[in-house]
C-alpha cells in the first residue's frame, strides 16, 4: 500500500545519512493516541453489531506502546543494532476481527461481527470515516494498509535487547490504565501533596476527549481568590452550591445501585489533596495556586466521568466529561443531559459569586 510504501521510503532516505541508523518496523501499536487503536475503540464502543469488510480477516501482530518504548530505549547507543532493520511485534498473531472481539471482551461488551466481501476500499474508507472520528484521508491510508498482512519475519531483536513483548490482552489492560483516570488515583495518592507538585506535571494529567461527551461552561472571574475558595469548599457539608436536592437524589440513586453515594463527604472543609474523596468523586489533581481541581467519578455509571474546574486568563472553565461504555452509556448521557444544562450553569455562577 502507499501508506506502508511511504514508511519504507522514509527508512531509505534516512539510511543515506552518515549516522548509525536502526529501523524498527511495527504494525498496529496498542496505546492511547495510536490511530489504529482509537479506531478499534470507536468501532467496538459504538457498534453492538458490525457488518464489516473482508479485510477484517487480515492478520497482523499488534504490539503494546510500552514495548515500543522499550525497544526504542534499549536501541539507543547500542552498537549491536546499528545499521540494521528489525520487525517488532507482540507474541500474538491475530486478525483484525479477533482484535476487535478481544477489545470488546476486555471492555465487558458483547459484539457481533459479520464480514462481507462486497466492500471496496473506498466504501471501507467511508465506513471508517462515518463510524469513527478519523479523517477520510487517514481512513483510506489505513484501509489500504490493513489489506496487507503485517507480521514479523523474525524476532532476533527480542533476544538482542532482552525484551519479551506482552500479549494483546495485557497491552489492552495497560492502555486502559493509561486512559482511564481512575488508575491515576493510586499514582498521585501515594506521592506528595498536590501543593508541592511541579506545576508542569498538570500538563501531563489531562482528561480524555476522544469518544467522550463534554459539557463545558465558562465565565469571567470576578474575584480569583473568592472563586478558588468556593471551589476548594465544594461538596461535603458545604454541598454543591446549586440544586443540592438533585445532587442528593443522584447520591441516593447511586447507593441504591451499590455505589458510595454522598455519604463519604470530605476530609477537610477547605483543604483538598490528590487522592481525597469528595462525596462520590475522587480528587485526581488539586493545585490552588495554579487554579485547577480535577475530579473523577466513583459513582455507579455506564462509563467514566470527570469534573474539572480551572482558572486561566481570568476565566473560570468548568468541564464535565463522560466517556460512555456501550449503548447504555450513550443512553445515560442523553437522559441526564437536560439536568446537566440546569445544574452546571447554576453551579458555575455560584462558584463565581
C-alpha positions as CSV (number, residue, x, y, z in Angstrom):
1,X,0.0,0.0,0.0
2,X,1.0,3.6,-0.4
3,X,0.9,4.1,3.4
4,X,3.4,1.2,4.0
5,X,5.5,2.3,1.0
6,X,5.9,5.8,2.4
7,X,7.3,4.2,5.6
8,X,9.8,2.3,3.6
9,X,10.7,5.5,1.7
10,X,11.4,7.3,4.9
11,X,13.7,4.4,6.0
12,X,15.6,4.5,2.7
13,X,16.1,8.3,2.9
14,X,17.4,8.2,6.5
15,X,19.8,5.4,5.5
16,X,21.6,7.8,3.2
17,X,22.8,9.8,6.2
18,X,26.2,9.5,7.9
19,X,24.8,8.4,11.3
20,X,24.2,4.9,12.6
21,X,20.6,4.0,11.7
22,X,18.4,1.4,13.4
23,X,15.0,0.9,11.9
24,X,12.1,-0.6,13.9
25,X,9.1,-1.6,11.9
26,X,5.8,-2.0,13.8
27,X,2.3,-2.8,12.7
28,X,-0.6,-2.0,15.0
29,X,0.5,-0.1,18.1
30,X,-1.8,-0.6,21.1
31,X,-2.0,2.6,23.2
32,X,-4.0,5.8,23.5
33,X,-3.3,8.1,20.7
34,X,-2.5,5.4,18.1
35,X,-4.8,6.0,15.1
36,X,-5.4,2.3,14.7
37,X,-6.1,1.7,18.4
38,X,-8.5,4.7,18.6
39,X,-10.4,3.3,15.5
40,X,-10.7,-0.1,17.2
41,X,-12.0,1.6,20.3
42,X,-14.5,3.7,18.3
43,X,-15.9,0.7,16.4
44,X,-16.2,-1.5,19.4
45,X,-17.8,1.0,21.8
46,X,-20.2,2.4,19.2
47,X,-21.4,-0.7,17.3
48,X,-23.0,-3.7,19.0
49,X,-23.3,-5.4,15.6
50,X,-20.8,-4.7,12.7
51,X,-21.2,-5.6,9.1
52,X,-17.6,-5.2,8.2
53,X,-15.3,-5.5,5.1
54,X,-13.4,-8.7,4.4
55,X,-10.0,-7.1,5.3
56,X,-11.0,-7.7,9.0
57,X,-9.7,-11.3,8.3
58,X,-6.2,-10.0,7.5
59,X,-3.6,-11.0,10.1
60,X,-1.4,-8.6,12.0
61,X,0.9,-8.6,15.0
62,X,-0.1,-5.9,17.5
63,X,2.4,-4.5,20.0
64,X,2.0,-2.5,23.1
65,X,3.2,1.1,23.1
66,X,5.1,0.2,26.3
67,X,7.1,-2.4,24.4
68,X,7.7,0.0,21.6
69,X,9.2,2.5,24.1
70,X,11.4,-0.3,25.5
71,X,12.7,-1.2,22.1
72,X,13.5,2.4,21.3
73,X,15.1,3.0,24.7
74,X,17.3,-0.1,24.5
75,X,18.3,0.6,20.9
76,X,19.8,4.0,21.7
77,X,23.6,3.9,21.6
78,X,23.5,0.1,21.3
79,X,26.1,-0.9,18.7
80,X,24.5,-4.4,18.4
81,X,21.6,-2.9,16.4
82,X,23.4,-0.2,14.3
83,X,22.8,-0.2,10.6
84,X,20.0,-2.8,10.8
85,X,16.3,-3.1,10.3
86,X,14.0,-5.1,12.6
87,X,10.4,-6.1,12.8
88,X,8.8,-5.6,16.2
89,X,5.5,-7.1,17.4
90,X,3.8,-8.8,20.2
91,X,3.6,-12.6,20.7
92,X,0.0,-12.8,19.3
93,X,-0.8,-13.0,15.6
94,X,-4.4,-12.0,15.2
95,X,-6.9,-11.0,12.6
96,X,-8.4,-7.5,12.9
97,X,-11.7,-9.2,13.7
98,X,-10.0,-11.1,16.6
99,X,-8.6,-7.8,17.8
100,X,-12.0,-6.1,17.8
101,X,-13.6,-9.0,19.7
102,X,-10.6,-9.1,22.1
103,X,-11.1,-5.4,22.8
104,X,-14.8,-6.0,23.4
105,X,-14.0,-8.8,25.8
106,X,-11.7,-6.6,27.9
107,X,-14.3,-3.9,28.0
108,X,-17.0,-6.3,29.0
109,X,-19.1,-5.7,25.8
110,X,-20.8,-8.2,23.6
111,X,-20.1,-7.6,20.0
112,X,-21.1,-9.4,16.8
113,X,-19.1,-9.1,13.5
114,X,-20.2,-10.2,10.1
115,X,-17.6,-9.8,7.3
116,X,-18.8,-9.3,3.7
117,X,-16.8,-9.4,0.5
118,X,-18.6,-6.6,-1.3
119,X,-17.0,-3.6,0.3
120,X,-14.5,-1.8,-1.9
121,X,-11.5,0.1,-0.3
122,X,-13.5,3.3,-1.0
123,X,-16.6,2.0,0.8
124,X,-14.5,0.7,3.6
125,X,-12.8,4.1,4.0
126,X,-16.2,5.8,4.1
127,X,-17.4,3.2,6.6
128,X,-14.5,4.1,9.0
129,X,-14.9,7.8,8.3
130,X,-18.6,7.9,9.3
131,X,-18.4,5.5,12.2
132,X,-15.1,6.6,13.8
133,X,-13.5,10.0,14.4
134,X,-10.7,9.5,11.9
135,X,-10.3,11.7,8.8
136,X,-11.2,10.2,5.4
137,X,-7.6,10.6,4.3
138,X,-6.3,8.6,7.2
139,X,-9.1,6.1,6.9
140,X,-8.1,5.5,3.3
141,X,-4.4,5.0,4.2
142,X,-5.3,2.6,7.0
143,X,-7.7,0.6,4.9
144,X,-5.2,0.1,2.1
145,X,-2.6,-1.0,4.8
146,X,-5.0,-3.3,6.5
147,X,-5.4,-5.4,3.4
148,X,-1.7,-6.3,3.8
149,X,-0.5,-8.8,6.4
150,X,1.9,-7.2,8.7
151,X,3.7,-10.0,10.6
152,X,7.2,-10.1,12.0
153,X,9.6,-12.1,9.8
154,X,12.0,-12.6,12.7
155,X,12.3,-11.7,16.3
156,X,16.1,-11.5,16.7
157,X,15.9,-8.1,18.2
158,X,14.0,-9.5,21.1
159,X,17.0,-11.6,22.1
160,X,19.5,-8.8,21.3
161,X,17.8,-6.4,23.6
162,X,16.4,-9.0,26.1
163,X,12.8,-7.9,25.6
164,X,9.8,-10.1,25.9
165,X,6.8,-8.3,24.4
166,X,3.5,-8.7,26.3
167,X,0.3,-10.2,24.9
168,X,-2.5,-8.3,23.1
169,X,-4.7,-8.7,26.2
170,X,-2.1,-7.4,28.5
171,X,-1.4,-4.5,26.1
172,X,-5.1,-3.5,26.3
173,X,-5.1,-3.6,30.0
174,X,-2.1,-1.2,30.1
175,X,-3.7,1.0,27.5
176,X,-6.9,1.3,29.5
177,X,-4.9,2.0,32.7
178,X,-3.3,5.0,31.0
179,X,-6.6,6.2,29.5
180,X,-8.8,5.8,32.5
181,X,-8.0,8.3,35.1
182,X,-9.2,6.2,38.0
183,X,-5.9,4.3,37.5
184,X,-4.0,7.6,38.0
185,X,-5.5,8.0,41.5
186,X,-3.2,5.5,43.1
187,X,-0.2,7.1,41.5
188,X,-0.9,10.5,42.9
189,X,-2.4,9.3,46.2
190,X,0.9,7.8,47.4
191,X,3.0,10.8,46.4
192,X,3.5,14.3,48.0
193,X,0.5,16.6,48.4
194,X,-0.6,18.5,45.3
195,X,0.6,21.8,46.6
196,X,4.2,20.6,46.3
197,X,3.9,19.4,42.7
198,X,5.8,21.0,39.9
199,X,3.1,22.9,38.1
200,X,4.3,21.3,34.8
201,X,3.0,18.0,35.9
202,X,-0.5,19.3,35.4
203,X,0.1,19.3,31.7
204,X,0.5,15.5,31.8
205,X,-2.7,14.9,33.7
206,X,-5.4,15.5,31.0
207,X,-9.0,14.3,30.7
208,X,-9.7,12.1,27.7
209,X,-11.6,13.8,24.9
210,X,-11.7,11.1,22.2
211,X,-15.1,9.3,22.2
212,X,-16.4,11.5,25.1
213,X,-19.4,13.7,25.7
214,X,-18.4,17.1,27.1
215,X,-20.4,19.8,28.9
216,X,-18.2,22.9,29.1
217,X,-19.2,26.2,30.9
218,X,-17.1,29.3,31.2
219,X,-17.4,32.7,32.9
220,X,-15.2,35.7,33.5
221,X,-13.8,35.5,37.1
222,X,-15.0,38.4,39.3
223,X,-12.5,37.6,42.2
224,X,-10.0,34.9,41.7
225,X,-9.3,34.3,45.4
226,X,-13.0,34.1,46.3
227,X,-13.8,31.8,43.4
228,X,-11.0,29.4,44.3
229,X,-12.1,29.4,48.0
230,X,-15.6,28.4,46.8
231,X,-14.2,25.6,44.6
232,X,-12.0,24.3,47.4
233,X,-15.0,24.1,49.8
234,X,-17.2,22.2,47.3
235,X,-19.0,19.0,48.5
236,X,-19.3,17.6,52.0
237,X,-21.2,19.8,54.4
238,X,-20.9,22.8,52.1
239,X,-22.8,21.0,49.3
240,X,-22.7,21.7,45.6
241,X,-23.9,25.3,45.7
242,X,-26.8,24.8,43.3
243,X,-29.6,22.3,43.0
244,X,-28.4,20.4,46.1
245,X,-31.6,18.4,46.2
246,X,-30.7,17.0,42.7
247,X,-27.2,16.1,43.9
248,X,-28.6,14.4,46.9
249,X,-31.1,12.5,44.7
250,X,-28.2,11.4,42.5
251,X,-26.3,10.2,45.6
252,X,-29.4,8.3,46.7
253,X,-29.7,6.5,43.3
254,X,-26.0,5.7,43.5
255,X,-26.4,4.0,46.8
256,X,-29.4,2.0,45.5
257,X,-27.1,0.5,42.9
258,X,-24.4,-0.3,45.4
259,X,-22.3,2.9,45.0
260,X,-20.8,5.2,47.6
261,X,-23.4,8.0,47.3
262,X,-22.7,11.2,49.1
263,X,-22.1,9.6,52.4
264,X,-18.3,10.0,52.3
265,X,-18.4,13.8,52.4
266,X,-14.9,15.1,52.6
267,X,-11.9,15.0,55.0
268,X,-11.3,18.8,55.3
269,X,-13.7,21.7,55.0
270,X,-11.4,23.9,52.8
271,X,-8.3,21.8,52.1
272,X,-8.0,19.3,49.2
273,X,-5.2,17.0,48.2
274,X,-4.8,14.5,45.4
275,X,-6.4,11.2,46.4
276,X,-9.0,12.7,48.7
277,X,-12.6,11.7,48.4
278,X,-15.3,14.4,47.9
279,X,-18.7,12.7,48.1
280,X,-18.8,10.3,45.1
281,X,-15.8,11.9,43.5
282,X,-12.1,11.2,43.8
283,X,-9.5,14.1,43.6
284,X,-7.0,13.4,40.8
285,X,-5.3,16.8,40.9
286,X,-5.6,19.8,43.2
287,X,-3.4,22.9,42.9
288,X,-5.0,26.1,44.3
289,X,-2.1,28.3,43.3
290,X,-2.4,27.0,39.7
291,X,-6.2,27.2,39.9
292,X,-7.1,23.7,38.9
293,X,-9.1,21.0,40.5
294,X,-9.8,17.7,38.7
295,X,-12.2,15.1,40.0
296,X,-13.0,11.5,38.8
297,X,-16.4,10.0,39.5
298,X,-16.6,6.9,41.7
299,X,-20.4,6.6,41.4
300,X,-22.0,3.7,39.5
301,X,-22.0,4.7,35.9
302,X,-22.1,3.0,32.4
303,X,-18.8,4.7,31.7
304,X,-16.3,7.1,33.2
305,X,-16.8,10.7,34.3
306,X,-14.6,13.7,35.2
307,X,-15.4,17.1,36.6
308,X,-12.8,19.8,36.2
309,X,-12.5,23.4,37.4
310,X,-9.8,25.6,36.0
311,X,-9.0,29.3,36.0
312,X,-6.9,30.5,33.1
313,X,-6.6,34.1,31.9
314,X,-9.3,35.4,34.3
315,X,-11.7,32.8,33.0
316,X,-13.3,30.0,35.0
317,X,-13.7,26.8,33.0
318,X,-16.0,24.1,34.3
319,X,-15.9,20.9,32.3
320,X,-17.9,17.8,32.8
321,X,-16.7,14.9,30.7
322,X,-18.3,11.5,30.2
323,X,-16.9,8.6,28.3
324,X,-19.7,6.1,27.7
325,X,-19.3,2.4,27.8
326,X,-21.5,0.9,25.0
327,X,-25.1,1.9,24.1
328,X,-26.2,2.1,27.8
329,X,-23.6,4.8,28.4
330,X,-24.9,6.9,25.5
331,X,-28.5,6.5,26.6
332,X,-27.4,7.6,30.1
333,X,-25.8,10.7,28.8
334,X,-28.8,11.8,26.9
335,X,-31.1,11.1,29.8
336,X,-29.2,13.3,32.2
337,X,-28.3,16.0,29.6
338,X,-31.3,18.2,30.4
339,X,-30.4,18.2,34.1
340,X,-26.7,19.0,33.3
341,X,-27.7,22.1,31.5
342,X,-29.6,23.3,34.5
343,X,-27.2,22.2,37.3
344,X,-23.9,23.1,35.8
345,X,-24.9,26.6,34.6
346,X,-26.2,27.4,38.1
347,X,-23.1,25.8,39.7
348,X,-20.5,28.0,37.8
349,X,-22.5,31.1,38.6
350,X,-22.5,30.3,42.3
351,X,-18.8,29.5,42.3
352,X,-18.1,32.9,40.8
353,X,-20.3,34.8,43.2
